[in-house]
Amino acid sequence: MLRERLDELLAQTSLVVTDHQREQLVKLVQALDKWNKAYNLTSVRDPLEMVAKHIVDSLVVSPYLPQGSLIDVGTGPGLPGLPLAIINPDKPFVLLDSLGKRIRFIRQTCHELGIKNVTAVQSRVEEHQPEQPYAAVLSRAFASIQDMLDWCGHLTDANGAFLAMKGQYPEEELNALPKNVQVRAVYPLEVPGLDGQRHLIALGYADTV
Ligand SMILES: C[S@@+](CC[C@H](N)C(=O)[O-])C[C@H]1O[C@@H](n2cnc3c(N)ncnc32)[C@H](O)[C@@H]1O
């Protein structure tokens, strides 16, 4: 059932996802379902619903990821980072959350699914000191855009991007940003299986580009 639902939804996108990656994505849903009972990882309880709400909703961001390393801040149980890492196995991902049980879930799942391009970090984002600046800082359901910029500014450099996944177009949030913040792009996202609007907002600092 899970595999059929995943195939049905992916067929409505232009994403290229191999058979092996589809198997890993299904196993990720099964792991979320299993661990959710003890670890309360997500309020979505029905694994079939997770396919659209968590897996495909994460994957649709893939075409907009830049070259280089990415950090998913406030990743929770690895969303959107784990699905994206599965379909981009050559791209390095850091998945960061302050809650230990979520990071334990990510590490165990990477081990069981053979995911090699993920480093899971337990830390408050404000305290995380990267060895190298990340090419992009990504988040879903993490914070307001202003808070994301305030808390994550040290994670990237002049060329870096902030990629915020949002539902409705966040007009008020964007209008309230200071002048040195540049909205570089707004991508409306189509998520098969989900009603309602989804947007990816790409931001940077205007005086550093
Ligand atoms: C609403 S959840 C979203 C999880 C996931 N991104 C998703 O879309 O399902 C927000 C997550 O951000 C984490 N978080 C909140 N503030 C944080 C901080 N300052 N540093 C690191 N993680 C934080 C929480 O522990 C939580 O797992």
The ligand as an SDF file (V2000), in Angstrom:
LIG
                    3D

 27 29  0  0  0  0  0  0  0  0999 V2000
    7.5780   21.7470   14.5000 C   0  0  0  0  0  0  0  0  0  0  0  0
    9.0400   20.8090   14.5320 S   0  0  0  0  0  0  0  0  0  0  0  0
    9.3270   20.6020   12.7930 C   0  0  0  0  0  0  0  0  0  0  0  0
   10.1080   19.3490   12.5010 C   0  0  0  0  0  0  0  0  0  0  0  0
   10.3650   19.0840   11.0100 C   0  0  0  0  0  0  0  0  0  0  0  0
   11.1970   20.1180   10.4130 N   0  0  0  0  0  0  0  0  0  0  0  0
    9.0810   18.9330   10.2460 C   0  0  0  0  0  0  0  0  0  0  0  0
    8.8490   19.6750    9.2970 O   0  0  0  0  0  0  0  0  0  0  0  0
    8.3080   18.0370   10.5850 O   0  0  0  0  0  0  0  0  0  0  0  0
   10.2950   21.9840   15.0060 C   0  0  0  0  0  0  0  0  0  0  0  0
   11.5870   21.3330   15.4400 C   0  0  0  0  0  0  0  0  0  0  0  0
   12.5360   22.3570   15.6740 O   0  0  0  0  0  0  0  0  0  0  0  0
   13.3300   22.0090   16.8000 C   0  0  0  0  0  0  0  0  0  0  0  0
   13.8690   23.2670   17.3420 N   0  0  0  0  0  0  0  0  0  0  0  0
   13.1860   24.3380   17.7770 C   0  0  0  0  0  0  0  0  0  0  0  0
   14.0260   25.3250   18.1510 N   0  0  0  0  0  0  0  0  0  0  0  0
   15.2800   24.8530   17.9340 C   0  0  0  0  0  0  0  0  0  0  0  0
   16.5980   25.3990   18.1010 C   0  0  0  0  0  0  0  0  0  0  0  0
   16.7710   26.6360   18.5720 N   0  0  0  0  0  0  0  0  0  0  0  0
   17.6700   24.6520   17.7540 N   0  0  0  0  0  0  0  0  0  0  0  0
   17.4890   23.4040   17.2450 C   0  0  0  0  0  0  0  0  0  0  0  0
   16.2750   22.8300   17.0800 N   0  0  0  0  0  0  0  0  0  0  0  0
   15.1850   23.5420   17.4050 C   0  0  0  0  0  0  0  0  0  0  0  0
   12.3550   21.2770   17.7280 C   0  0  0  0  0  0  0  0  0  0  0  0
   13.0270   20.4070   18.6150 O   0  0  0  0  0  0  0  0  0  0  0  0
   11.4910   20.5260   16.7160 C   0  0  0  0  0  0  0  0  0  0  0  0
   11.9570   19.2180   16.4840 O   0  0  0  0  0  0  0  0  0  0  0  0
  1  2  1  0
  2  3  1  0
  2 10  1  0
  3  4  1  0
  4  5  1  0
  5  6  1  0
  5  7  1  0
  7  8  2  0
  7  9  1  0
 10 11  1  0
 11 12  1  0
 11 26  1  0
 12 13  1  0
 13 14  1  0
 13 24  1  0
 14 15  1  0
 14 23  1  0
 15 16  2  0
 16 17  1  0
 17 18  1  0
 17 23  2  0
 18 19  1  0
 18 20  2  0
 20 21  1  0
 21 22  2  0
 22 23  1  0
 24 25  1  0
 24 26  1  0
 26 27  1  0
M  CHG  2   2   1   9  -1
M  END
$$$$
